[in-house]
Amino acid sequence: MDDWSITKTFSEEAQIKELAAALYPGSFDTGFKLHNVISNNYYVTVQMKNGSTNTGYYRGDNGFYLITEKIPEWLQRDTAYE
């Protein structure tokens, strides 16, 4: 794994709800992203309870970026690059 990448898994319902409120579909044209509104520092892949991911349902980019002002502080702490 590259030294610049951090992977975390979150499964607590409260955390998932907070992250869901901050999601911005990666499939949306990046030309519409306003500077500093969408963070490129985070990329989210959703995994269902049955183990499947969102990539099994759709074609193309199925991940998500995060809306900068909605990124939870706990996520910033838990994923801080050291």
PyMOL Python script that loads the backbone (N, CA, C, O; Angstrom):
from pymol import cmd

cmd.read_pdbstr("""\
ATOM      1  N   MET A   1       0.851  -1.188   0.000  1.00  0.00           N
ATOM      2  CA  MET A   1       0.000   0.000   0.000  1.00  0.00           C
ATOM      3  C   MET A   1       0.886   1.237   0.000  1.00  0.00           C
ATOM      4  O   MET A   1       1.938   1.261   0.640  1.00  0.00           O
ATOM      5  N   ASP A   2       0.465   2.230  -0.701  1.00  0.00           N
ATOM      6  CA  ASP A   2       1.212   3.482  -0.757  1.00  0.00           C
ATOM      7  C   ASP A   2       1.255   4.139   0.609  1.00  0.00           C
ATOM      8  O   ASP A   2       0.330   4.007   1.410  1.00  0.00           O
ATOM      9  N   ASP A   3       2.338   4.846   0.860  1.00  0.00           N
ATOM     10  CA  ASP A   3       2.550   5.491   2.144  1.00  0.00           C
ATOM     11  C   ASP A   3       1.607   6.662   2.387  1.00  0.00           C
ATOM     12  O   ASP A   3       1.468   7.101   3.529  1.00  0.00           O
ATOM     13  N   TRP A   4       0.962   7.174   1.361  1.00  0.00           N
ATOM     14  CA  TRP A   4       0.102   8.345   1.499  1.00  0.00           C
ATOM     15  C   TRP A   4      -1.359   7.984   1.682  1.00  0.00           C
ATOM     16  O   TRP A   4      -2.214   8.869   1.728  1.00  0.00           O
ATOM     17  N   SER A   5      -1.657   6.699   1.788  1.00  0.00           N
ATOM     18  CA  SER A   5      -3.044   6.253   1.850  1.00  0.00           C
ATOM     19  C   SER A   5      -3.375   5.671   3.226  1.00  0.00           C
ATOM     20  O   SER A   5      -2.587   4.920   3.800  1.00  0.00           O
ATOM     21  N   ILE A   6      -4.539   6.024   3.736  1.00  0.00           N
ATOM     22  CA  ILE A   6      -5.027   5.489   5.010  1.00  0.00           C
ATOM     23  C   ILE A   6      -6.404   4.895   4.749  1.00  0.00           C
ATOM     24  O   ILE A   6      -7.267   5.548   4.164  1.00  0.00           O
ATOM     25  N   THR A   7      -6.606   3.659   5.183  1.00  0.00           N
ATOM     26  CA  THR A   7      -7.897   2.996   5.004  1.00  0.00           C
ATOM     27  C   THR A   7      -8.487   2.689   6.370  1.00  0.00           C
ATOM     28  O   THR A   7      -7.815   2.114   7.226  1.00  0.00           O
ATOM     29  N   LYS A   8      -9.725   3.066   6.573  1.00  0.00           N
ATOM     30  CA  LYS A   8     -10.435   2.816   7.829  1.00  0.00           C
ATOM     31  C   LYS A   8     -11.811   2.255   7.508  1.00  0.00           C
ATOM     32  O   LYS A   8     -12.389   2.547   6.461  1.00  0.00           O
ATOM     33  N   THR A   9     -12.326   1.446   8.425  1.00  0.00           N
ATOM     34  CA  THR A   9     -13.676   0.907   8.305  1.00  0.00           C
ATOM     35  C   THR A   9     -14.496   1.402   9.487  1.00  0.00           C
ATOM     36  O   THR A   9     -14.060   1.308  10.634  1.00  0.00           O
ATOM     37  N   PHE A  10     -15.673   1.926   9.208  1.00  0.00           N
ATOM     38  CA  PHE A  10     -16.570   2.403  10.257  1.00  0.00           C
ATOM     39  C   PHE A  10     -17.878   1.636  10.157  1.00  0.00           C
ATOM     40  O   PHE A  10     -18.432   1.479   9.069  1.00  0.00           O
ATOM     41  N   SER A  11     -18.372   1.158  11.299  1.00  0.00           N
ATOM     42  CA  SER A  11     -19.600   0.364  11.280  1.00  0.00           C
ATOM     43  C   SER A  11     -20.626   0.810  12.316  1.00  0.00           C
ATOM     44  O   SER A  11     -21.724   0.255  12.375  1.00  0.00           O
ATOM     45  N   GLU A  12     -20.285   1.799  13.130  1.00  0.00           N
ATOM     46  CA  GLU A  12     -21.250   2.299  14.109  1.00  0.00           C
ATOM     47  C   GLU A  12     -22.319   3.120  13.392  1.00  0.00           C
ATOM     48  O   GLU A  12     -22.007   3.968  12.556  1.00  0.00           O
ATOM     49  N   GLU A  13     -23.566   2.863  13.722  1.00  0.00           N
ATOM     50  CA  GLU A  13     -24.683   3.505  13.020  1.00  0.00           C
ATOM     51  C   GLU A  13     -24.610   5.028  13.059  1.00  0.00           C
ATOM     52  O   GLU A  13     -24.865   5.684  12.048  1.00  0.00           O
ATOM     53  N   ALA A  14     -24.268   5.595  14.208  1.00  0.00           N
ATOM     54  CA  ALA A  14     -24.205   7.055  14.328  1.00  0.00           C
ATOM     55  C   ALA A  14     -23.136   7.633  13.402  1.00  0.00           C
ATOM     56  O   ALA A  14     -23.350   8.673  12.780  1.00  0.00           O
ATOM     57  N   GLN A  15     -21.997   6.967  13.309  1.00  0.00           N
ATOM     58  CA  GLN A  15     -20.929   7.433  12.428  1.00  0.00           C
ATOM     59  C   GLN A  15     -21.351   7.325  10.965  1.00  0.00           C
ATOM     60  O   GLN A  15     -21.095   8.231  10.172  1.00  0.00           O
ATOM     61  N   ILE A  16     -21.993   6.224  10.613  1.00  0.00           N
ATOM     62  CA  ILE A  16     -22.430   6.031   9.236  1.00  0.00           C
ATOM     63  C   ILE A  16     -23.448   7.098   8.837  1.00  0.00           C
ATOM     64  O   ILE A  16     -23.392   7.623   7.725  1.00  0.00           O
ATOM     65  N   LYS A  17     -24.369   7.418   9.732  1.00  0.00           N
ATOM     66  CA  LYS A  17     -25.362   8.463   9.431  1.00  0.00           C
ATOM     67  C   LYS A  17     -24.690   9.814   9.222  1.00  0.00           C
ATOM     68  O   LYS A  17     -25.068  10.571   8.329  1.00  0.00           O
ATOM     69  N   GLU A  18     -23.697  10.109  10.046  1.00  0.00           N
ATOM     70  CA  GLU A  18     -23.000  11.388   9.907  1.00  0.00           C
ATOM     71  C   GLU A  18     -22.206  11.435   8.596  1.00  0.00           C
ATOM     72  O   GLU A  18     -22.175  12.463   7.920  1.00  0.00           O
ATOM     73  N   LEU A  19     -21.570  10.323   8.247  1.00  0.00           N
ATOM     74  CA  LEU A  19     -20.838  10.268   6.977  1.00  0.00           C
ATOM     75  C   LEU A  19     -21.788  10.351   5.785  1.00  0.00           C
ATOM     76  O   LEU A  19     -21.491  11.024   4.798  1.00  0.00           O
ATOM     77  N   ALA A  20     -22.924   9.672   5.875  1.00  0.00           N
ATOM     78  CA  ALA A  20     -23.895   9.679   4.774  1.00  0.00           C
ATOM     79  C   ALA A  20     -24.363  11.097   4.458  1.00  0.00           C
ATOM     80  O   ALA A  20     -24.607  11.429   3.298  1.00  0.00           O
ATOM     81  N   ALA A  21     -24.486  11.921   5.477  1.00  0.00           N
ATOM     82  CA  ALA A  21     -24.927  13.308   5.274  1.00  0.00           C
ATOM     83  C   ALA A  21     -23.864  14.155   4.578  1.00  0.00           C
ATOM     84  O   ALA A  21     -24.164  15.240   4.079  1.00  0.00           O
ATOM     85  N   ALA A  22     -22.627  13.666   4.543  1.00  0.00           N
ATOM     86  CA  ALA A  22     -21.528  14.431   3.961  1.00  0.00           C
ATOM     87  C   ALA A  22     -21.108  13.915   2.586  1.00  0.00           C
ATOM     88  O   ALA A  22     -20.186  14.468   1.986  1.00  0.00           O
ATOM     89  N   LEU A  23     -21.758  12.871   2.071  1.00  0.00           N
ATOM     90  CA  LEU A  23     -21.322  12.250   0.819  1.00  0.00           C
ATOM     91  C   LEU A  23     -21.630  13.096  -0.414  1.00  0.00           C
ATOM     92  O   LEU A  23     -22.672  13.745  -0.501  1.00  0.00           O
ATOM     93  N   TYR A  24     -20.705  13.070  -1.355  1.00  0.00           N
ATOM     94  CA  TYR A  24     -20.858  13.709  -2.665  1.00  0.00           C
ATOM     95  C   TYR A  24     -20.448  12.663  -3.701  1.00  0.00           C
ATOM     96  O   TYR A  24     -19.291  12.241  -3.707  1.00  0.00           O
ATOM     97  N   PRO A  25     -21.355  12.233  -4.575  1.00  0.00           N
ATOM     98  CA  PRO A  25     -21.051  11.149  -5.512  1.00  0.00           C
ATOM     99  C   PRO A  25     -19.828  11.415  -6.381  1.00  0.00           C
ATOM    100  O   PRO A  25     -19.718  12.467  -7.011  1.00  0.00           O
ATOM    101  N   GLY A  26     -18.921  10.459  -6.408  1.00  0.00           N
ATOM    102  CA  GLY A  26     -17.729  10.583  -7.228  1.00  0.00           C
ATOM    103  C   GLY A  26     -18.037  10.590  -8.711  1.00  0.00           C
ATOM    104  O   GLY A  26     -17.224  11.049  -9.513  1.00  0.00           O
ATOM    105  N   SER A  27     -19.214  10.080  -9.088  1.00  0.00           N
ATOM    106  CA  SER A  27     -19.587  10.034 -10.504  1.00  0.00           C
ATOM    107  C   SER A  27     -20.044  11.385 -11.041  1.00  0.00           C
ATOM    108  O   SER A  27     -20.152  11.554 -12.255  1.00  0.00           O
ATOM    109  N   PHE A  28     -20.314  12.354 -10.163  1.00  0.00           N
ATOM    110  CA  PHE A  28     -20.691  13.690 -10.626  1.00  0.00           C
ATOM    111  C   PHE A  28     -19.471  14.341 -11.264  1.00  0.00           C
ATOM    112  O   PHE A  28     -18.349  14.181 -10.785  1.00  0.00           O
ATOM    113  N   ASP A  29     -19.691  15.053 -12.315  1.00  0.00           N
ATOM    114  CA  ASP A  29     -18.614  15.707 -13.035  1.00  0.00           C
ATOM    115  C   ASP A  29     -17.826  16.600 -12.086  1.00  0.00           C
ATOM    116  O   ASP A  29     -18.391  17.474 -11.429  1.00  0.00           O
ATOM    117  N   THR A  30     -16.526  16.376 -12.021  1.00  0.00           N
ATOM    118  CA  THR A  30     -15.702  17.165 -11.103  1.00  0.00           C
ATOM    119  C   THR A  30     -15.605  18.620 -11.520  1.00  0.00           C
ATOM    120  O   THR A  30     -15.189  19.465 -10.728  1.00  0.00           O
ATOM    121  N   GLY A  31     -15.985  18.924 -12.756  1.00  0.00           N
ATOM    122  CA  GLY A  31     -15.976  20.313 -13.203  1.00  0.00           C
ATOM    123  C   GLY A  31     -16.982  21.168 -12.447  1.00  0.00           C
ATOM    124  O   GLY A  31     -16.869  22.393 -12.418  1.00  0.00           O
ATOM    125  N   PHE A  32     -17.966  20.519 -11.838  1.00  0.00           N
ATOM    126  CA  PHE A  32     -18.978  21.255 -11.092  1.00  0.00           C
ATOM    127  C   PHE A  32     -18.595  21.461  -9.629  1.00  0.00           C
ATOM    128  O   PHE A  32     -19.277  22.179  -8.898  1.00  0.00           O
ATOM    129  N   LYS A  33     -17.507  20.832  -9.210  1.00  0.00           N
ATOM    130  CA  LYS A  33     -17.082  20.978  -7.820  1.00  0.00           C
ATOM    131  C   LYS A  33     -16.559  22.391  -7.583  1.00  0.00           C
ATOM    132  O   LYS A  33     -15.695  22.870  -8.317  1.00  0.00           O
ATOM    133  N   LEU A  34     -17.067  23.028  -6.595  1.00  0.00           N
ATOM    134  CA  LEU A  34     -16.577  24.355  -6.228  1.00  0.00           C
ATOM    135  C   LEU A  34     -15.328  24.204  -5.371  1.00  0.00           C
ATOM    136  O   LEU A  34     -15.226  23.285  -4.559  1.00  0.00           O
ATOM    137  N   HIS A  35     -14.394  25.105  -5.558  1.00  0.00           N
ATOM    138  CA  HIS A  35     -13.151  25.064  -4.813  1.00  0.00           C
ATOM    139  C   HIS A  35     -13.428  25.040  -3.307  1.00  0.00           C
ATOM    140  O   HIS A  35     -14.156  25.892  -2.797  1.00  0.00           O
ATOM    141  N   ASN A  36     -12.865  24.089  -2.611  1.00  0.00           N
ATOM    142  CA  ASN A  36     -12.974  23.903  -1.157  1.00  0.00           C
ATOM    143  C   ASN A  36     -14.357  23.465  -0.691  1.00  0.00           C
ATOM    144  O   ASN A  36     -14.572  23.369   0.517  1.00  0.00           O
ATOM    145  N   VAL A  37     -15.297  23.198  -1.576  1.00  0.00           N
ATOM    146  CA  VAL A  37     -16.613  22.715  -1.166  1.00  0.00           C
ATOM    147  C   VAL A  37     -16.601  21.191  -1.054  1.00  0.00           C
ATOM    148  O   VAL A  37     -17.191  20.624  -0.135  1.00  0.00           O
ATOM    149  N   ILE A  38     -15.930  20.540  -1.989  1.00  0.00           N
ATOM    150  CA  ILE A  38     -15.796  19.092  -1.984  1.00  0.00           C
ATOM    151  C   ILE A  38     -14.344  18.746  -1.710  1.00  0.00           C
ATOM    152  O   ILE A  38     -13.442  19.252  -2.378  1.00  0.00           O
ATOM    153  N   SER A  39     -14.117  17.886  -0.731  1.00  0.00           N
ATOM    154  CA  SER A  39     -12.754  17.521  -0.364  1.00  0.00           C
ATOM    155  C   SER A  39     -12.257  16.350  -1.210  1.00  0.00           C
ATOM    156  O   SER A  39     -12.936  15.331  -1.338  1.00  0.00           O
ATOM    157  N   ASN A  40     -11.087  16.505  -1.775  1.00  0.00           N
ATOM    158  CA  ASN A  40     -10.429  15.407  -2.474  1.00  0.00           C
ATOM    159  C   ASN A  40      -9.545  14.602  -1.528  1.00  0.00           C
ATOM    160  O   ASN A  40      -8.872  13.663  -1.954  1.00  0.00           O
ATOM    161  N   ASN A  41      -9.542  14.959  -0.263  1.00  0.00           N
ATOM    162  CA  ASN A  41      -8.711  14.263   0.720  1.00  0.00           C
ATOM    163  C   ASN A  41      -9.342  12.958   1.204  1.00  0.00           C
ATOM    164  O   ASN A  41      -8.668  12.131   1.817  1.00  0.00           O
ATOM    165  N   TYR A  42     -10.618  12.778   0.932  1.00  0.00           N
ATOM    166  CA  TYR A  42     -11.329  11.578   1.372  1.00  0.00           C
ATOM    167  C   TYR A  42     -12.031  10.943   0.182  1.00  0.00           C
ATOM    168  O   TYR A  42     -12.560  11.631  -0.691  1.00  0.00           O
ATOM    169  N   TYR A  43     -12.022   9.613   0.168  1.00  0.00           N
ATOM    170  CA  TYR A  43     -12.758   8.862  -0.838  1.00  0.00           C
ATOM    171  C   TYR A  43     -13.430   7.703  -0.110  1.00  0.00           C
ATOM    172  O   TYR A  43     -12.758   6.914   0.555  1.00  0.00           O
ATOM    173  N   VAL A  44     -14.734   7.599  -0.230  1.00  0.00           N
ATOM    174  CA  VAL A  44     -15.519   6.630   0.534  1.00  0.00           C
ATOM    175  C   VAL A  44     -16.048   5.536  -0.384  1.00  0.00           C
ATOM    176  O   VAL A  44     -16.612   5.814  -1.442  1.00  0.00           O
ATOM    177  N   THR A  45     -15.858   4.289   0.036  1.00  0.00           N
ATOM    178  CA  THR A  45     -16.463   3.144  -0.628  1.00  0.00           C
ATOM    179  C   THR A  45     -17.468   2.543   0.344  1.00  0.00           C
ATOM    180  O   THR A  45     -17.133   2.270   1.496  1.00  0.00           O
ATOM    181  N   VAL A  46     -18.675   2.340  -0.106  1.00  0.00           N
ATOM    182  CA  VAL A  46     -19.735   1.806   0.741  1.00  0.00           C
ATOM    183  C   VAL A  46     -19.756   0.286   0.622  1.00  0.00           C
ATOM    184  O   VAL A  46     -19.763  -0.262  -0.480  1.00  0.00           O
ATOM    185  N   GLN A  47     -19.765  -0.389   1.776  1.00  0.00           N
ATOM    186  CA  GLN A  47     -19.901  -1.844   1.796  1.00  0.00           C
ATOM    187  C   GLN A  47     -21.182  -2.192   2.539  1.00  0.00           C
ATOM    188  O   GLN A  47     -21.404  -1.743   3.664  1.00  0.00           O
ATOM    189  N   MET A  48     -22.011  -2.986   1.906  1.00  0.00           N
ATOM    190  CA  MET A  48     -23.296  -3.376   2.494  1.00  0.00           C
ATOM    191  C   MET A  48     -23.092  -4.436   3.577  1.00  0.00           C
ATOM    192  O   MET A  48     -22.023  -5.042   3.661  1.00  0.00           O
ATOM    193  N   LYS A  49     -24.113  -4.659   4.401  1.00  0.00           N
ATOM    194  CA  LYS A  49     -24.019  -5.659   5.459  1.00  0.00           C
ATOM    195  C   LYS A  49     -23.720  -7.047   4.923  1.00  0.00           C
ATOM    196  O   LYS A  49     -23.077  -7.848   5.602  1.00  0.00           O
ATOM    197  N   ASN A  50     -24.181  -7.347   3.703  1.00  0.00           N
ATOM    198  CA  ASN A  50     -23.946  -8.672   3.129  1.00  0.00           C
ATOM    199  C   ASN A  50     -22.550  -8.803   2.514  1.00  0.00           C
ATOM    200  O   ASN A  50     -22.211  -9.848   1.959  1.00  0.00           O
ATOM    201  N   GLY A  51     -21.745  -7.746   2.612  1.00  0.00           N
ATOM    202  CA  GLY A  51     -20.377  -7.786   2.121  1.00  0.00           C
ATOM    203  C   GLY A  51     -20.181  -7.212   0.738  1.00  0.00           C
ATOM    204  O   GLY A  51     -19.044  -6.966   0.336  1.00  0.00           O
ATOM    205  N   SER A  52     -21.254  -6.989  -0.008  1.00  0.00           N
ATOM    206  CA  SER A  52     -21.107  -6.418  -1.346  1.00  0.00           C
ATOM    207  C   SER A  52     -20.839  -4.922  -1.244  1.00  0.00           C
ATOM    208  O   SER A  52     -21.186  -4.275  -0.255  1.00  0.00           O
ATOM    209  N   THR A  53     -20.213  -4.389  -2.287  1.00  0.00           N
ATOM    210  CA  THR A  53     -19.938  -2.959  -2.327  1.00  0.00           C
ATOM    211  C   THR A  53     -20.822  -2.311  -3.374  1.00  0.00           C
ATOM    212  O   THR A  53     -21.453  -2.995  -4.179  1.00  0.00           O
ATOM    213  N   ASN A  54     -20.863  -1.014  -3.356  1.00  0.00           N
ATOM    214  CA  ASN A  54     -21.665  -0.292  -4.334  1.00  0.00           C
ATOM    215  C   ASN A  54     -21.149  -0.493  -5.750  1.00  0.00           C
ATOM    216  O   ASN A  54     -21.882  -0.224  -6.701  1.00  0.00           O
ATOM    217  N   THR A  55     -19.917  -0.953  -5.925  1.00  0.00           N
ATOM    218  CA  THR A  55     -19.384  -1.173  -7.267  1.00  0.00           C
ATOM    219  C   THR A  55     -20.052  -2.359  -7.945  1.00  0.00           C
ATOM    220  O   THR A  55     -19.971  -2.496  -9.166  1.00  0.00           O
ATOM    221  N   GLY A  56     -20.705  -3.209  -7.182  1.00  0.00           N
ATOM    222  CA  GLY A  56     -21.392  -4.344  -7.768  1.00  0.00           C
ATOM    223  C   GLY A  56     -22.727  -3.980  -8.383  1.00  0.00           C
ATOM    224  O   GLY A  56     -23.316  -4.795  -9.094  1.00  0.00           O
ATOM    225  N   TYR A  57     -23.217  -2.788  -8.130  1.00  0.00           N
ATOM    226  CA  TYR A  57     -24.536  -2.372  -8.602  1.00  0.00           C
ATOM    227  C   TYR A  57     -24.497  -1.414  -9.781  1.00  0.00           C
ATOM    228  O   TYR A  57     -25.435  -1.384 -10.577  1.00  0.00           O
ATOM    229  N   TYR A  58     -23.451  -0.645  -9.907  1.00  0.00           N
ATOM    230  CA  TYR A  58     -23.389   0.399 -10.931  1.00  0.00           C
ATOM    231  C   TYR A  58     -22.065   0.318 -11.673  1.00  0.00           C
ATOM    232  O   TYR A  58     -21.107  -0.296 -11.202  1.00  0.00           O
ATOM    233  N   ARG A  59     -22.028   0.945 -12.835  1.00  0.00           N
ATOM    234  CA  ARG A  59     -20.781   1.045 -13.593  1.00  0.00           C
ATOM    235  C   ARG A  59     -20.185   2.431 -13.374  1.00  0.00           C
ATOM    236  O   ARG A  59     -20.879   3.377 -13.002  1.00  0.00           O
ATOM    237  N   GLY A  60     -18.904   2.523 -13.611  1.00  0.00           N
ATOM    238  CA  GLY A  60     -18.244   3.818 -13.477  1.00  0.00           C
ATOM    239  C   GLY A  60     -17.758   4.049 -12.058  1.00  0.00           C
ATOM    240  O   GLY A  60     -17.551   3.103 -11.299  1.00  0.00           O
ATOM    241  N   ASP A  61     -17.582   5.292 -11.714  1.00  0.00           N
ATOM    242  CA  ASP A  61     -17.089   5.674 -10.389  1.00  0.00           C
ATOM    243  C   ASP A  61     -18.232   5.602  -9.395  1.00  0.00           C
ATOM    244  O   ASP A  61     -19.194   6.363  -9.493  1.00  0.00           O
ATOM    245  N   ASN A  62     -18.134   4.706  -8.456  1.00  0.00           N
ATOM    246  CA  ASN A  62     -19.221   4.492  -7.507  1.00  0.00           C
ATOM    247  C   ASN A  62     -18.873   4.902  -6.089  1.00  0.00           C
ATOM    248  O   ASN A  62     -19.645   4.663  -5.160  1.00  0.00           O
ATOM    249  N   GLY A  63     -17.729   5.511  -5.922  1.00  0.00           N
ATOM    250  CA  GLY A  63     -17.349   5.982  -4.605  1.00  0.00           C
ATOM    251  C   GLY A  63     -17.871   7.388  -4.366  1.00  0.00           C
ATOM    252  O   GLY A  63     -18.593   7.958  -5.185  1.00  0.00           O
ATOM    253  N   PHE A  64     -17.490   7.917  -3.239  1.00  0.00           N
ATOM    254  CA  PHE A  64     -17.967   9.239  -2.834  1.00  0.00           C
ATOM    255  C   PHE A  64     -16.821  10.080  -2.297  1.00  0.00           C
ATOM    256  O   PHE A  64     -15.867   9.562  -1.716  1.00  0.00           O
ATOM    257  N   TYR A  65     -16.932  11.375  -2.501  1.00  0.00           N
ATOM    258  CA  TYR A  65     -16.077  12.345  -1.833  1.00  0.00           C
ATOM    259  C   TYR A  65     -16.890  12.913  -0.678  1.00  0.00           C
ATOM    260  O   TYR A  65     -18.056  12.555  -0.508  1.00  0.00           O
ATOM    261  N   LEU A  66     -16.297  13.783   0.108  1.00  0.00           N
ATOM    262  CA  LEU A  66     -17.020  14.377   1.233  1.00  0.00           C
ATOM    263  C   LEU A  66     -17.143  15.886   1.054  1.00  0.00           C
ATOM    264  O   LEU A  66     -16.227  16.548   0.567  1.00  0.00           O
ATOM    265  N   ILE A  67     -18.290  16.411   1.456  1.00  0.00           N
ATOM    266  CA  ILE A  67     -18.513  17.850   1.463  1.00  0.00           C
ATOM    267  C   ILE A  67     -17.681  18.422   2.611  1.00  0.00           C
ATOM    268  O   ILE A  67     -17.853  18.037   3.768  1.00  0.00           O
ATOM    269  N   THR A  68     -16.797  19.324   2.284  1.00  0.00           N
ATOM    270  CA  THR A  68     -15.784  19.807   3.232  1.00  0.00           C
ATOM    271  C   THR A  68     -16.376  20.274   4.562  1.00  0.00           C
ATOM    272  O   THR A  68     -15.875  19.900   5.622  1.00  0.00           O
ATOM    273  N   GLU A  69     -17.424  21.078   4.519  1.00  0.00           N
ATOM    274  CA  GLU A  69     -17.967  21.633   5.765  1.00  0.00           C
ATOM    275  C   GLU A  69     -18.698  20.591   6.617  1.00  0.00           C
ATOM    276  O   GLU A  69     -19.042  20.864   7.767  1.00  0.00           O
ATOM    277  N   LYS A  70     -18.939  19.396   6.056  1.00  0.00           N
ATOM    278  CA  LYS A  70     -19.650  18.355   6.786  1.00  0.00           C
ATOM    279  C   LYS A  70     -18.746  17.211   7.238  1.00  0.00           C
ATOM    280  O   LYS A  70     -19.232  16.215   7.774  1.00  0.00           O
ATOM    281  N   ILE A  71     -17.442  17.343   7.028  1.00  0.00           N
ATOM    282  CA  ILE A  71     -16.521  16.281   7.441  1.00  0.00           C
ATOM    283  C   ILE A  71     -16.459  16.265   8.973  1.00  0.00           C
ATOM    284  O   ILE A  71     -16.088  17.265   9.588  1.00  0.00           O
ATOM    285  N   PRO A  72     -16.817  15.142   9.583  1.00  0.00           N
ATOM    286  CA  PRO A  72     -16.826  15.066  11.047  1.00  0.00           C
ATOM    287  C   PRO A  72     -15.411  15.190  11.630  1.00  0.00           C
ATOM    288  O   PRO A  72     -14.442  14.705  11.046  1.00  0.00           O
ATOM    289  N   GLU A  73     -15.314  15.840  12.776  1.00  0.00           N
ATOM    290  CA  GLU A  73     -14.017  15.998  13.434  1.00  0.00           C
ATOM    291  C   GLU A  73     -13.421  14.649  13.803  1.00  0.00           C
ATOM    292  O   GLU A  73     -12.209  14.457  13.706  1.00  0.00           O
ATOM    293  N   TRP A  74     -14.277  13.698  14.234  1.00  0.00           N
ATOM    294  CA  TRP A  74     -13.766  12.371  14.600  1.00  0.00           C
ATOM    295  C   TRP A  74     -13.131  11.680  13.390  1.00  0.00           C
ATOM    296  O   TRP A  74     -12.169  10.929  13.550  1.00  0.00           O
ATOM    297  N   LEU A  75     -13.650  11.920  12.190  1.00  0.00           N
ATOM    298  CA  LEU A  75     -13.068  11.322  10.995  1.00  0.00           C
ATOM    299  C   LEU A  75     -11.700  11.937  10.715  1.00  0.00           C
ATOM    300  O   LEU A  75     -10.759  11.228  10.358  1.00  0.00           O
ATOM    301  N   GLN A  76     -11.591  13.231  10.874  1.00  0.00           N
ATOM    302  CA  GLN A  76     -10.307  13.903  10.662  1.00  0.00           C
ATOM    303  C   GLN A  76      -9.262  13.377  11.646  1.00  0.00           C
ATOM    304  O   GLN A  76      -8.109  13.156  11.275  1.00  0.00           O
ATOM    305  N   ARG A  77      -9.667  13.179  12.889  1.00  0.00           N
ATOM    306  CA  ARG A  77      -8.737  12.634  13.895  1.00  0.00           C
ATOM    307  C   ARG A  77      -8.337  11.196  13.586  1.00  0.00           C
ATOM    308  O   ARG A  77      -7.160  10.842  13.645  1.00  0.00           O
ATOM    309  N   ASP A  78      -9.332  10.368  13.255  1.00  0.00           N
ATOM    310  CA  ASP A  78      -9.089   8.945  13.029  1.00  0.00           C
ATOM    311  C   ASP A  78      -8.301   8.646  11.763  1.00  0.00           C
ATOM    312  O   ASP A  78      -7.716   7.571  11.635  1.00  0.00           O
ATOM    313  N   THR A  79      -8.281   9.592  10.824  1.00  0.00           N
ATOM    314  CA  THR A  79      -7.597   9.355   9.560  1.00  0.00           C
ATOM    315  C   THR A  79      -6.405  10.305   9.358  1.00  0.00           C
ATOM    316  O   THR A  79      -5.880  10.410   8.249  1.00  0.00           O
ATOM    317  N   ALA A  80      -5.990  10.976  10.398  1.00  0.00           N
ATOM    318  CA  ALA A  80      -4.880  11.920  10.280  1.00  0.00           C
ATOM    319  C   ALA A  80      -3.604  11.175   9.858  1.00  0.00           C
ATOM    320  O   ALA A  80      -3.249  10.148  10.435  1.00  0.00           O
ATOM    321  N   TYR A  81      -2.937  11.712   8.853  1.00  0.00           N
ATOM    322  CA  TYR A  81      -1.700  11.125   8.359  1.00  0.00           C
ATOM    323  C   TYR A  81      -0.582  11.407   9.343  1.00  0.00           C
ATOM    324  O   TYR A  81      -0.374  12.548   9.755  1.00  0.00           O
ATOM    325  N   GLU A  82       0.129  10.365   9.714  1.00  0.00           N
ATOM    326  CA  GLU A  82       1.244  10.523  10.665  1.00  0.00           C
ATOM    327  C   GLU A  82       2.546  10.155  10.025  1.00  0.00           C
ATOM    328  O   GLU A  82       3.592  10.225  10.670  1.00  0.00           O
TER     329      GLU A  82
END
""", "prot")
cmd.dss("prot")
cmd.show_as("cartoon", "prot")
cmd.util.cbc("prot")
cmd.orient("prot")
